[in-house]
Amino acid sequence: MEHRAEARIDVAAIASNISLLKAASGVDLMAVVKANAYGHGLVEIGLASEKSGADWLGVALLEEAIVLRTHGVRIPILAWLVSPGSDFRAAHNHDIDVAVASIATFNEISALKTKARIHIEVDTGMTRGGFLDEWDEFLTLDFSQVEVVGIFSHFARADEPGEKQNEAQLLRFQSMIADLAAIGINPPVKHLSNSAATLSDHKAAFDLVRTGIALYGLSPDIKTLGDSKSLGLKPAMQLRAKLHLVKKVPAGSPVGYGAAAVTSGQTRLGIVAMGYADGIPRIAQGAGVFIDGKRAPIIGRVSMDQFVVDLGPESTAESGDWVIVFGDGSQGEYTADDWGSASLSINYEIVTRIGPRVPRIYAPHVY
Ligand SMILES: *Cc1c(COP(=O)(O)O)cnc(C)c1O
């Protein structure tokens, strides 16, 4: 069966990005594959990353980590969004490292007496995950029933190089490492950098960098760090869809729900078989598709399963033709960055929200 839309994933691009990021940091690399590998496919990207030289995989949820293990991933995996009540025995049985960010979680893990592998998450200024108010009390606990593999924290503003908060977070991280050392705990794997810090701040690399967005070839922030091309990254996802229908319409035609747009002259419209159910943002304005060497902008509101583009009066496009929704931009097509800006959002959200109805096609094949 032919698809009406597909996300084509360039596995060689992932490998190339891993090489670039490893060279940039000079330390071990954790490929962050949470959230279905930012929409690219958890298992496929997890296995491809392992094959391409990633040293670790990182995920948010324990369930994600278990799926990776049951599909044969052998390198270390860290899951960091594990709350009290999680199945810590399963984590241990599957050889999955877990983050500990509260005394409650620590106590549950310790009580199993399995010498479970943990990474202590510390809040160095983002005020999200990690130890903050419980830190002093945490340092008084008994660590004999766990193996402290790592300590880590997360930057809030690494995409703003030179920002003072980054320096403050780095200093705080070092002082929390010293607090642990003072009670005789020296975790071998200290990690702080995300993609933005990996690309811009070498003193934050420590033993391991956790790269997500850059793994997929996208820039953490096009304004402050430059786009994929200037960073040497290769966007791995190309989203394409079929024109379900092409129709010639007169000037003054109201298009879509709410008649939010009206054609200014006679033109040809293309109906694209994707909508907000597939992750096309409903508010997107100023993006569109690429066909026959030209950009065709969105006209009117995006619907659940479809959106309409203005192909122009001279277009020879026909129903059944493929259009590129976004790609690496090398042909002049829109990019995930363009769709992010057009939706008052960021490239992260554009790729991550591509829905489950869109098949992912891998080339070259992973397995
Ligand atoms: C998502 C996430 C990352 C990856 O961030 P990118 O900006 O995509 O590189 C790293 N560490 C943690 C804790 C995360 O939640």
The ligand as a MOL file (V3000), in Angstrom:
LIG
                    3D

  0  0  0     0  0            999 V3000
M  V30 BEGIN CTAB
M  V30 COUNTS 15 15 0 0 0
M  V30 BEGIN ATOM
M  V30 1 C 15.8650 16.2410 26.7280 0
M  V30 2 C 17.0560 16.2770 27.5870 0
M  V30 3 C 18.3490 16.3790 27.0310 0
M  V30 4 C 18.5960 16.6380 25.5580 0
M  V30 5 O 18.4260 18.0280 25.2740 0
M  V30 6 P 18.7240 18.6060 23.8250 0
M  V30 7 O 18.5460 20.0850 23.9570 0
M  V30 8 O 17.7190 18.0140 22.8990 0
M  V30 9 O 20.1100 18.2040 23.4840 0
M  V30 10 C 19.4320 16.2490 27.8800 0
M  V30 11 N 19.2580 16.0500 29.2100 0
M  V30 12 C 18.0390 15.9880 29.7830 0
M  V30 13 C 17.9380 15.7830 31.2470 0
M  V30 14 C 16.8980 16.1150 29.0030 0
M  V30 15 O 15.6910 16.0790 29.5720 0
M  V30 END ATOM
M  V30 BEGIN BOND
M  V30 1 1 1 2
M  V30 2 1 2 3
M  V30 3 2 2 14
M  V30 4 1 3 4
M  V30 5 2 3 10
M  V30 6 1 4 5
M  V30 7 1 5 6
M  V30 8 2 6 7
M  V30 9 1 6 8
M  V30 10 1 6 9
M  V30 11 1 10 11
M  V30 12 2 11 12
M  V30 13 1 12 13
M  V30 14 1 12 14
M  V30 15 1 14 15
M  V30 END BOND
M  V30 END CTAB
M  END
